[in-house]
Amino acid sequence: QTEIGTLQSKIKSPVIAGFLIGKINRAREAGHHLALADECQLPDNPNELQVMALITALGNLIENALDAMGDQPDGEVGVLLHYQNGVLSVEVSDDGPGIEPDHIQSIFDKGYSTKGEQRGVGLFLARQQLERLGGSIQVESEPGVFTQFFVQLPWDSERNNA
């Protein structure tokens, strides 16, 4: 209950808060930990397209991180959501195996996957949705150490309308 209360004080969008609670539980079930940074702040947003783009991006990034960590014990996925001046900045990082340098540019290509055939549309769709709304997604990785994704997305906070 304390965890949910803390999350709701930082994440003002009920849809995103509920989504993140589900991902925290999913990570726990997989034997890992999903940690929201203490400095997280996300105002509510009436723009459904922006909310769905965020859910698509976060969902793919968190699931990919959990998949990458696999059976590695006690893996951690870190999430930071920070709103400032109409822009939401998101960081998703994990301490999994990282992405090989020669694969970095391919991970956003439609059909690219390390998980076999009939996969490889998640990050492609996330990037497409973000760019359609004026946002972006970038990745930084050091194999064997970490992977970190950076997302920027215009965010129509209700603060903008006040």
N, C-alpha and C positions, 0 to 999 in steps of 0.2 A: 504494500500500500504506500509506503514511504517513497519507493522508487517511482510509482505512478504519479504521486503528488508532485514530486520534484520535476518529473518530465512535463507535466501539465503546466507548471509554473514557467517553464522555459519555452514550451512549444504551444502557442496559442491556437493553432489550427487543430480542431478536434480530429479531422481526417488524418492529418500527418501524425498526430500524437498516437492515435489508435494503430496506425500502420507501424510506427516505431515500436510500440509495445509488442505487437505481433512478431517483429523481427528480433527483438530482444529475447523473446521466448524461443524463437526458432534457433537462434545462436546457442542458447543454453542447452536446448535439446541435442544440438550437434556437438556439445562438449566444449563450446567456445564462449567468449564473452563479447557482447556488443556494448561499448561504452560511449555515452554521449559526453562530449566535453563540457566541463563546468560552465564555460562561457557561452554555451549555446543560447541563442535567442531567435525565435521565429514568430513574427506577428501573424495573425490570421490573414487570410487572403480570399476575397470573393471571386477571384479569377480562376475558374475551374480548369482552364487549359494550363495555367502555370502550376496549379496544384498537381494535376495529372502528370505533367512533365517531370516534376520533382519526384513523385512516387515512382515513375518509370525509371528514372536515373538511380534513385536510392535503392530501389528493389533490385535492379540488375547489379549494381556495384556491391551491395551487401551479400547477395546470393553468390556472386562470383568469388568474393573474398572467402565466404564460408566453404565453397567448393574447393578453392585453392588450398585452404588449410587442411581440408580432409581429415585424416586421422591424427594429425599433429596435435598433441595434447595442449589444452589451455591456450588456444590461439585467441588473439584479440583483434576485433574490428573497432576502429575508432571513427566516430562521426562528429563533425563540427558543423553547425548551421549558424551563420552569422548574417544578420540583416543590417544594412546601412545604406541610407540615401537611395532607396528604391531598388537596391540590388541585393539578392541573396547569394552569399558565397557559401559553398559547401565543400568540405573535405571529407573523404572517406579513405581510410588507410587500414592496412592489415600487415601483420607480421608473418605472412605466408611465404611461399617460395619465391615470389617476385615473378616478373615477366622478362623473358629473354629479350635483349636489345633488338634482335632481328624480327621480333614479333610485335613490338610496340606500335608501329604504324598500322599493322593489320588488324588489331583488335576491334577497330571501329568499322571494318569492312563487312558488308552484308554477306553472311554465309561463313565468316571466319569463326572457328571454334576449336578449342583444344579438347572438347567433350565428344567428338564424333559427329557423324552426319546428322542432318535435320536439326541442327542447332545453329547458333551464331547469328541471331537477329537481335538479341537484347541490347547490346551496346550500340549497334547500328541504329536501332529505333530510338534509343535514348538520345543519341547525338542529333538525330534528325529532328526530334521534338524540341530539344533545347535550342538548336540553331534556328528553327522556324519561329521561335519566340524571341530571338535576339540574344540567346544564351550561348554558352560554350562548355566544352568538357575537354580536359587535358589529363595526361597521366605521366607519372614519374615512377620509375621502378629501379631497384637495385637487386638483381637476382640473388636469392638466398638471404635477403635482409628485409625488404619491405616493398609494398606497392602503395602508391598514394594517387588518388584521383582528385582533381579540382574542378568544380562546377560553378559556373556563374549563370544567374538567371534573373531577369527583371522580375520584381516581386511587388505586386500591387497591394501593399499593406493597407489595412484600413486606416493606419496613421496618415497615409497620403491623402485620404479623403476628409480628414478632420479639419 
